[in-house]
């Protein structure tokens, strides 16, 4: 899989600059090659990749590349756009 954090900020960017967790998951499912291990259900019956994506979203918020705008919804910051090379 492409580097997780980059893939997440790319998803948010391509989804119009803000996206819900469900939209991010759907983007990752379509755009990234997920293995059986990624799709295996874990805690709360969610696939493993969703837990991994949430962890990376938290990291991106701490780096100020994403900002939480509502429950389960995130927006790209200028710093996040710069990481994509889009100002």
Secondary structure as GFF3:
##gff-version 3
##sequence-region A 1 87
A	DSSP	alpha_helix	4	14	.	.	.	ID=ss1
A	DSSP	beta_strand	18	20	.	.	.	ID=ss2
A	DSSP	alpha_helix	21	31	.	.	.	ID=ss3
A	DSSP	alpha_helix	36	39	.	.	.	ID=ss4
A	DSSP	three_ten_helix	43	45	.	.	.	ID=ss5
A	DSSP	alpha_helix	48	62	.	.	.	ID=ss6
A	DSSP	beta_strand	66	70	.	.	.	ID=ss7
A	DSSP	beta_strand	73	76	.	.	.	ID=ss8
A	DSSP	alpha_helix	78	84	.	.	.	ID=ss9
###
